[in-house]
Amino acid sequence: MVLLPVLSAFAQSDIFYKQDIKTGISLPAEADQNVRKLFLSEKSIVAVTSNGVFRYRDGLWKGKKQGTDWMTAAQDSKGTIWLASQRLVLAEKETKGFVQPPVSEKDSISCLYWDEKKLFVGTTTGLLIWDGNWNVFPGMKGAWVTAITKDSRGCLYVATNKGLWHRDTEKWINLDKTLMAVGNQENYHALATTNGGRDLLYSSPWSVGCIAADGDHWVITGADGLPFGPVTAIRPGNGYTWMGTKKGAIKKDKGWHYYLGKRWLPDDQVNDILIIDSLTVWIATPKGIVQIRQQEMTLAQKADSIEKVIALRHNRRGLINQSMLKLPGDLTSSYMQNEDNDGLWTSCYLAAECFRYGVTKDSAAKANAIRTFEALERLETVSGIPGYPARSYAAATDPITQSRSPHPKVWHRSADGKWYWLDDTSSDEITGHLFVLPLFFDLVADAAQQERVRQLIGRIATHIIDNQYHLIDFDGKPTRWGIWHPDSLNHSPNWMYERGLNSLQILSFMKTAYQFTGDPKFEKHYQDLVSKHGYAQNALEAKKYGPFETSHSDDILNFFPYYNLLRYTQNDPNRNLYLKSLIRSWNAVRNDRMPVWNVFASALLNRDCDLSIALEEIQQYPVDLINWTMENSHRWDLPKDPLLSRSGMLQSTRPIPTPENNISRWNTNPKHFLAGNGGKTEDSGTYFLFAYWMGRFNGFWK
């Protein structure tokens, strides 16, 4: 068989990168889940909850309940934790505290800060100072104090909703009268120092900024990539900064990273962030603590972890698809059921295993590929209709789920009574089968299996041409989507959208069948479709986009046919049309940053089609494969597209990064603001496996 050229003869499998891994931190039973503040104290991590102080060391918690309704806390120079409720300040393990003076009895304490022997207490109506006696700072009367910090020169800064205040020695200045921009609205939410304590970081309603000691000040907003705000916690590290908001956590290093939703946080509101080391942070929320750690791994290790997930929860009698979760997010409640497009998604997994075996010669990959091929083969034999693969199958003893598609689908009993199979097979299944069967033949199959592949390809293609380019169902009628006939594609307005797409498919099917069977009837039908019906010209518009509705669900049906069509038309006079079609399709999806299509285009065109972006995306691909709901319409950094998507949903003008979006299944719009299903399913990760192993097979990822 003809194998495509590759950009490089060498692939490297052990490139280390840093993968974000989330781990939930279990608090002791007596601790309330509402964690207000986090501190490092000697070799312990201190969590202040609404009902006490708890210390974590060597995997164990110590501490006990102390009071209730703590709102915030601070740590003094000796490591003592000071707690504050709405109107009370109390040292840890003490039973008596400082009661606010009568003038502030209606206030609520908002923040604490120890400066040597003075305790600064920010309230909703001003600043109090305790040095053995209570003092009220008159300049901030009526201001809501949100944060207090000190720089390395000893200058104190106070953030309020009536200005950013600065104290040098004993002189206080409201910087909004001398320095700060009007756009800050005199309203500040968080403070921190960086650069050895010389520079001040602050947040305002729409920005995060820096007052630098050397005068090199800066401001960043949504236009610069800030995902959301106002930022209510700023924690600078070495070369990066963590930020907390009421909707998620943010990390700024060379790029921007936004952690939102249950994939990352138990609650979207971030109360505090503690940097543990250069790779690890703890994030406190009203519903507990989560750890996010950058773990060094290779893509091969990630692929191996996904294979383990598939083996545990995604192999239903050889068919590979997502698993269902009875309890959202709870993997112990996982179960499998049939789905309408089991044939297509199983084909995708088989392709990944074929490429994997082509790279590694791993016996496990070979075994997986053979088992999956036999599942695809069974989809055809179980129907009892030669060349007609079922959408799905189930053992006669299995429960079956009725399709919820608006197009009726019926379960049938196999002739031997051992199976049920689902009818109304789509072009999805045929496209998947006829794309991947040649891969299995070339890369995995032995001689006997190769003959089975030849026969199966021949039967499928023969069924189509014997039925005038239709898939004919159990009832003798065409299926809803299994139509490639010229009368429909070239002359029916109902099929205008599929004209280019289905023309490309049937040309690929015929060339593939001729390549494997040698039967001249397939070449004759190919030539007839090209010369009499203009199918090669039709293929130039296989991808509808721009002024038309853009269908991401058809992208897989668009790209798969190119693979074998270009392999088996090396000397075909229409080859340049197919290449132009592919280039057009690639340009249409290029902005989606879906790595699988970058890899496809690079391999087929023998040029670099944004492989660096593909690598970045598969590295970012989450190891948590649960389809959590990800809601991003509130974001500042994502421009809203004035056009709704094909499904009538709000979308951005640019794709949302993989860790902040839903787990892709090839056919999803990466620009949707709302994605996921509330944790009701876990994806198989086949999308990652396919993009990674196809890239490896073609010598990418150097």
Residue pairs with C-beta under 8 A, 6 or more apart in sequence:
1 438
1 441
1 442
1 515
1 567
2 567
2 568
2 570
3 442
3 567
4 563
4 566
4 567
4 603
4 604
4 606
4 698
5 606
6 603
6 606
6 697
6 698
6 699
7 602
7 606
7 607
7 608
7 698
7 699
7 700
8 699
8 700
8 702
9 699
10 699
10 702
11 359
11 696
11 697
11 698
11 699
11 700
11 701
11 702
12 701
12 702
13 298
13 299
13 300
13 359
13 696
13 701
14 298
14 300
15 298
15 299
15 701
16 296
16 297
16 298
17 296
17 297
17 298
17 299
17 619
18 279
18 294
18 295
18 296
19 294
19 295
19 296
19 297
19 302
19 619
19 623
20 257
20 292
20 293
20 294
20 295
20 620
20 622
20 659
21 292
21 293
21 294
21 295
21 623
22 263
22 264
22 290
22 291
22 292
22 624
23 290
23 291
23 292
23 293
24 266
24 288
24 289
24 290
24 291
25 56
25 282
25 288
25 289
25 290
25 291
27 33
27 35
27 47
27 49
27 54
27 61
27 288
27 289
28 54
28 61
28 63
30 51
30 52
30 64
30 65
31 47
31 49
31 51
31 52
31 54
31 61
31 63
31 65
32 49
32 50
32 51
32 52
33 49
33 266
33 286
33 287
33 288
34 49
34 50
34 271
34 286
34 287
35 47
35 48
35 49
35 271
35 272
35 284
35 285
35 286
35 288
35 289
36 48
36 49
36 50
36 70
36 71
36 72
36 73
36 271
36 272
36 284
37 47
37 48
37 72
37 73
37 74
37 271
37 272
37 284
38 45
38 46
38 47
38 48
38 272
38 273
38 274
38 282
38 284
38 289
39 45
39 46
39 48
39 73
39 75
39 81
39 274
40 46
40 274
40 276
41 55
41 75
41 79
41 81
42 79
43 57
44 55
44 56
44 57
45 55
45 56
45 57
45 274
45 276
45 282
46 53
46 54
46 55
46 56
46 75
46 81
47 53
47 54
47 55
47 56
47 284
47 289
48 54
48 70
48 73
48 81
48 83
49 70
50 68
50 69
50 70
50 71
51 65
51 66
51 67
51 68
51 69
51 70
52 63
52 64
52 65
52 66
52 67
52 70
53 63
53 66
53 73
53 81
53 83
53 92
54 61
54 62
54 63
55 61
55 62
55 63
56 62
66 83
66 92
66 93
67 83
67 85
67 90
68 85
69 85
69 86
70 83
70 84
70 85
71 84
71 85
71 86
71 108
71 109
71 110
72 83
72 84
72 109
72 110
72 111
72 112
73 81
73 82
73 83
73 84
73 112
74 81
74 82
74 84
74 111
74 112
74 113
74 114
74 119
75 81
75 82
75 114
76 82
76 114
76 119
77 114
77 116
80 91
80 92
81 91
81 92
82 89
82 90
82 91
82 92
82 112
82 114
82 119
83 89
83 90
83 91
83 92
83 97
84 90
84 109
84 112
84 121
85 109
86 107
86 108
86 109
87 99
87 100
87 104
87 105
87 107
87 108
87 109
88 97
88 98
88 99
88 100
88 109
89 97
89 98
89 100
89 109
89 112
89 119
89 121
89 130
90 96
90 97
90 98
91 97
98 119
98 130
98 134
100 107
100 109
100 121
100 123
100 128
100 134
101 128
101 134
101 136
103 136
104 123
104 125
104 126
104 128
104 136
106 125
107 123
107 124
107 125
107 126
108 123
108 124
109 121
109 122
109 123
110 122
110 123
110 124
110 144
110 145
110 146
111 121
111 122
111 145
111 146
111 147
111 148
112 119
112 120
112 121
112 122
112 148
113 119
113 120
113 122
113 148
113 149
113 150
114 120
115 150
115 156
117 131
118 129
118 130
118 131
119 129
119 130
119 131
120 127
120 128
120 129
120 148
120 156
120 158
121 127
121 128
121 129
121 130
122 128
122 145
122 146
122 147
122 148
122 158
122 160
123 144
123 145
124 144
124 145
125 141
125 142
125 143
125 144
126 136
126 137
126 140
126 141
126 142
126 143
126 145
127 136
127 137
127 140
127 143
127 145
127 158
127 160
128 134
128 135
128 136
128 137
129 135
129 136
129 137
137 172
139 165
139 172
139 174
140 158
140 160
140 162
140 165
142 162
143 160
143 161
143 162
143 163
144 160
144 161
144 162
145 158
145 159
145 160
146 159
146 160
146 161
146 188
146 189
146 190
146 232
147 158
147 159
147 188
147 189
147 190
147 191
148 156
148 157
148 158
148 159
148 191
149 156
149 157
149 191
149 192
149 193
149 200
150 156
150 157
150 193
151 157
151 193
151 197
151 198
151 199
151 200
152 193
152 196
152 197
152 198
153 168
153 197
153 198
155 166
155 167
155 168
156 166
156 167
157 164
157 165
157 166
157 167
157 191
157 200
157 202
158 164
158 165
158 166
158 167
159 165
159 188
159 189
159 190
159 191
159 202
160 186
160 188
161 186
161 187
161 188
162 174
162 186
163 174
163 175
163 176
163 177
163 180
163 186
163 188
164 174
164 175
164 176
164 180
164 184
164 186
164 188
164 202
165 172
165 173
165 174
165 175
166 172
166 173
166 174
166 175
167 173
175 211
176 184
176 186
179 211
180 186
181 219
183 204
183 206
183 207
184 204
184 205
184 207
185 204
185 205
187 204
187 205
188 202
188 203
188 204
189 203
189 204
189 205
189 229
189 230
189 231
189 232
190 201
190 202
190 203
190 230
190 231
190 232
190 233
190 234
190 243
190 244
191 200
191 201
191 202
191 234
192 200
192 201
192 234
192 235
192 236
193 199
193 200
193 201
193 236
194 201
194 210
194 236
194 241
195 212
195 213
198 212
198 213
199 210
199 211
199 212
199 213
200 210
200 211
201 208
201 209
201 210
201 234
201 236
201 241
202 208
202 209
202 210
202 211
202 234
203 209
203 229
203 230
203 231
203 232
203 234
203 243
204 230
205 229
205 230
206 221
206 222
206 229
206 230
206 636
207 219
207 220
207 221
207 226
207 229
208 219
208 220
208 226
208 229
208 231
208 234
208 243
209 217
209 218
209 219
209 220
210 217
210 218
210 219
211 217
212 218
220 226
220 252
221 636
222 228
222 635
222 636
222 637
223 637
225 252
225 255
225 256
225 637
226 250
226 256
226 636
226 637
227 248
227 250
227 256
227 258
227 635
227 636
227 637
227 638
228 245
228 247
228 248
228 250
228 258
228 634
228 635
228 636
228 637
229 245
229 636
230 245
231 243
231 244
231 245
231 250
232 244
232 245
232 246
232 270
233 242
233 243
233 244
233 270
233 271
233 272
233 273
234 241
234 242
234 243
235 241
235 242
235 243
235 244
235 273
235 274
235 275
235 281
236 242
237 275
237 278
238 278
239 253
240 251
240 252
240 253
241 251
241 252
242 249
242 250
242 251
242 273
242 275
242 281
243 249
243 250
243 251
243 252
243 273
244 250
244 270
244 271
244 272
244 273
244 283
245 270
246 268
246 269
246 270
247 260
247 268
247 269
247 634
248 258
248 259
248 260
248 261
248 264
248 265
248 268
248 270
249 258
249 259
249 260
249 264
249 265
249 270
249 273
249 283
249 292
250 256
250 257
250 258
250 259
251 257
251 259
256 637
257 657
257 659
258 635
258 657
258 660
259 265
259 283
259 292
259 659
259 660
260 268
260 630
260 631
260 632
260 660
261 268
261 628
261 629
261 630
261 631
261 676
262 329
262 628
262 629
262 679
263 622
263 624
263 626
263 628
263 630
263 659
264 290
264 292
264 659
265 283
265 285
265 290
266 285
266 287
266 288
266 289
266 290
267 285
267 286
267 287
267 288
268 285
269 285
269 286
270 283
270 284
270 285
271 284
271 285
271 286
272 283
272 284
273 281
273 282
273 283
273 284
274 281
274 282
274 283
274 284
275 281
276 282
276 291
279 293
279 294
279 295
280 291
280 292
280 293
280 294
281 291
281 292
281 293
282 289
282 290
282 291
283 289
283 290
283 291
283 292
299 618
299 619
299 692
299 701
302 621
302 623
302 688
302 692
303 356
303 688
303 689
303 692
303 693
305 623
306 623
306 625
306 684
306 685
306 688
306 689
307 364
307 368
307 689
309 625
309 682
309 684
309 685
310 320
310 349
310 684
310 685
310 686
313 323
313 331
313 334
313 336
313 682
314 320
314 321
314 322
314 323
314 336
314 682
314 684
315 336
316 336
316 337
316 338
316 342
317 375
317 393
317 394
317 395
317 398
318 346
318 371
318 372
318 374
318 375
318 378
319 338
319 342
319 343
319 346
319 375
319 392
319 393
320 345
320 346
320 348
320 349
320 372
320 684
320 686
321 336
321 339
321 341
321 342
321 345
321 346
321 684
322 339
322 345
322 627
322 665
322 681
322 682
322 683
322 684
323 334
323 335
323 336
323 681
323 682
323 684
324 334
324 335
324 336
324 337
324 680
324 681
325 331
325 333
325 334
325 626
325 679
325 680
325 681
325 682
326 333
326 334
326 335
327 333
328 678
328 679
328 680
329 626
329 628
329 679
331 626
331 682
334 682
337 399
337 400
337 401
338 392
338 393
338 394
338 400
338 401
338 422
339 345
339 392
339 401
340 391
340 392
340 403
340 405
340 409
340 422
340 426
341 391
341 392
341 426
341 428
341 429
342 379
342 391
342 392
342 393
343 376
343 379
343 389
343 390
343 391
343 392
343 425
343 428
343 429
343 432
343 433
344 426
344 428
344 429
344 431
344 432
344 556
345 432
345 665
345 684
345 686
346 372
346 375
346 376
346 432
347 376
347 429
347 432
347 433
347 435
347 436
348 432
348 436
348 556
348 666
348 686
348 687
348 690
349 368
349 372
349 684
349 686
349 689
349 690
350 369
350 372
350 373
350 376
350 436
350 439
350 440
351 435
351 436
351 439
351 690
351 694
352 686
352 689
352 690
352 692
352 693
352 694
353 365
353 368
353 369
353 372
353 444
353 689
353 693
354 369
354 436
354 439
354 440
354 442
354 443
354 444
355 439
355 443
355 690
355 693
355 694
355 696
355 697
356 362
356 365
356 689
356 693
356 696
357 365
357 366
357 369
357 443
357 444
358 443
358 444
358 697
359 693
359 696
359 697
366 444
369 440
369 443
369 444
370 444
370 449
373 437
373 440
373 444
373 445
373 449
373 453
376 389
376 433
376 436
376 437
376 456
377 452
377 456
378 393
378 419
379 389
379 390
379 391
379 392
379 393
379 421
379 429
379 433
380 386
380 387
380 388
380 389
380 390
380 433
380 456
380 459
380 460
382 390
382 393
382 414
382 419
382 421
383 389
383 390
383 412
383 414
383 421
383 423
383 474
384 414
384 415
385 463
385 472
385 474
386 459
386 462
386 463
387 459
387 460
387 461
387 462
387 463
387 464
388 425
388 460
388 463
388 471
388 472
388 473
389 425
389 429
389 430
389 433
389 460
390 421
390 422
390 423
390 425
391 409
391 421
391 422
391 423
391 424
391 425
391 426
391 429
392 421
392 422
393 414
393 419
393 420
393 421
393 422
394 400
394 411
394 419
394 420
395 418
395 419
395 420
396 413
396 414
396 417
396 418
396 419
396 420
398 420
400 411
400 420
402 409
402 411
403 409
403 422
405 424
407 424
407 480
408 424
409 422
409 423
409 424
410 422
410 423
410 424
410 474
411 420
411 421
411 422
411 423
412 420
412 421
412 422
412 423
412 474
413 419
413 420
414 420
414 421
423 473
423 474
423 479
424 473
424 479
424 480
425 471
425 473
425 479
425 482
426 479
426 480
426 481
426 482
427 471
427 481
427 482
427 483
427 484
427 502
427 505
427 557
428 481
428 556
428 557
430 460
430 464
430 471
430 482
430 505
430 509
431 505
431 556
431 557
431 560
431 561
432 556
432 560
433 456
433 460
434 457
434 460
434 461
434 508
434 509
434 512
434 513
434 564
435 508
435 560
435 561
435 563
435 564
437 453
437 456
437 457
437 512
438 453
438 457
438 512
438 515
438 516
438 564
438 567
440 449
440 453
441 449
441 450
441 453
441 454
441 516
445 452
445 453
453 516
454 516
454 517
457 512
457 513
457 516
457 517
458 513
458 516
458 517
458 519
460 509
460 513
461 509
461 510
461 512
461 513
461 517
461 522
462 513
463 471
463 472
464 470
464 471
464 484
464 506
464 509
465 510
465 521
465 522
465 525
467 478
468 485
469 483
469 484
469 485
469 486
469 506
470 478
470 479
470 482
470 483
470 484
470 485
471 478
471 479
471 482
471 483
472 478
472 479
473 479
483 489
483 495
483 498
483 502
484 502
484 503
484 505
484 506
484 509
486 529
486 532
486 533
486 535
488 494
488 495
489 495
489 498
489 499
489 502
489 503
489 533
489 535
489 538
490 499
490 533
490 534
490 538
495 502
497 544
497 548
497 551
499 538
499 541
500 538
500 539
500 540
500 541
500 542
500 543
500 544
500 581
501 542
501 543
501 544
501 554
501 557
501 558
503 529
503 535
503 536
503 538
503 539
503 542
504 535
504 538
504 539
504 542
504 558
504 561
504 562
504 565
504 578
504 581
505 557
505 561
506 529
506 535
507 526
507 529
507 530
507 535
507 536
507 539
507 561
507 565
508 560
508 561
508 562
508 563
508 564
508 565
509 561
510 522
510 523
510 525
510 526
510 529
511 522
511 526
511 564
511 565
511 568
511 569
512 564
512 565
512 568
513 519
513 522
514 520
514 522
514 523
514 526
514 568
515 564
515 567
515 568
529 535
530 536
530 574
536 574
536 577
536 578
537 577
539 577
539 578
539 581
540 577
540 580
540 581
540 584
541 581
541 584
542 558
542 581
542 584
542 585
543 554
543 555
543 558
543 584
543 585
543 588
543 589
544 550
544 551
545 588
546 588
549 646
550 588
550 645
550 646
550 669
551 646
552 592
552 646
552 667
552 668
552 669
552 670
553 667
553 668
554 667
555 589
555 594
555 597
555 666
555 667
556 666
556 667
558 585
559 585
559 596
559 597
559 600
562 578
562 581
562 582
562 585
562 600
562 604
563 600
563 604
565 578
566 575
566 578
566 579
566 582
566 604
569 575
569 578
572 578
579 605
582 601
582 604
582 605
583 601
583 605
586 597
586 601
586 605
586 609
589 597
590 597
590 598
590 609
590 610
591 654
591 655
592 655
592 670
592 671
593 610
593 613
593 617
593 655
593 670
594 617
594 655
594 664
594 666
594 670
595 613
595 614
595 615
595 617
595 618
595 691
595 695
596 614
596 666
596 687
596 690
596 691
596 694
598 609
598 610
598 611
598 613
598 614
599 611
599 614
599 691
599 694
599 695
599 698
599 700
600 694
601 609
602 608
602 609
602 611
602 614
602 698
602 700
603 694
603 698
611 695
611 700
611 701
614 691
614 695
614 700
615 695
615 700
615 701
617 658
617 691
618 688
618 691
618 692
618 695
620 657
620 658
620 659
621 658
621 659
621 687
621 688
622 658
622 659
622 663
625 663
625 682
625 683
625 684
625 685
626 663
626 679
626 681
626 682
626 683
627 662
627 663
627 676
627 677
627 678
627 679
627 680
627 681
627 682
627 683
628 662
628 676
628 678
628 679
629 674
629 675
629 676
629 677
629 678
629 679
630 656
630 660
630 661
630 662
630 674
630 675
630 676
631 673
631 674
632 638
632 652
632 656
632 660
632 661
632 673
632 674
633 640
633 650
633 673
633 674
635 673
638 652
638 653
638 654
638 656
638 673
639 652
639 653
639 654
640 650
640 651
640 652
640 653
641 650
641 651
641 652
641 653
641 671
643 651
644 650
644 651
645 651
645 669
645 671
645 672
646 669
647 669
649 669
649 672
649 673
649 674
650 672
650 673
650 674
651 669
651 671
651 672
651 673
652 671
652 673
653 671
654 671
655 661
655 670
655 671
656 670
656 671
656 672
656 673
656 675
658 664
661 670
661 672
661 675
662 668
662 672
662 675
662 676
663 676
663 683
663 685
663 687
664 670
664 687
665 683
665 687
666 687
668 675
692 701
695 701
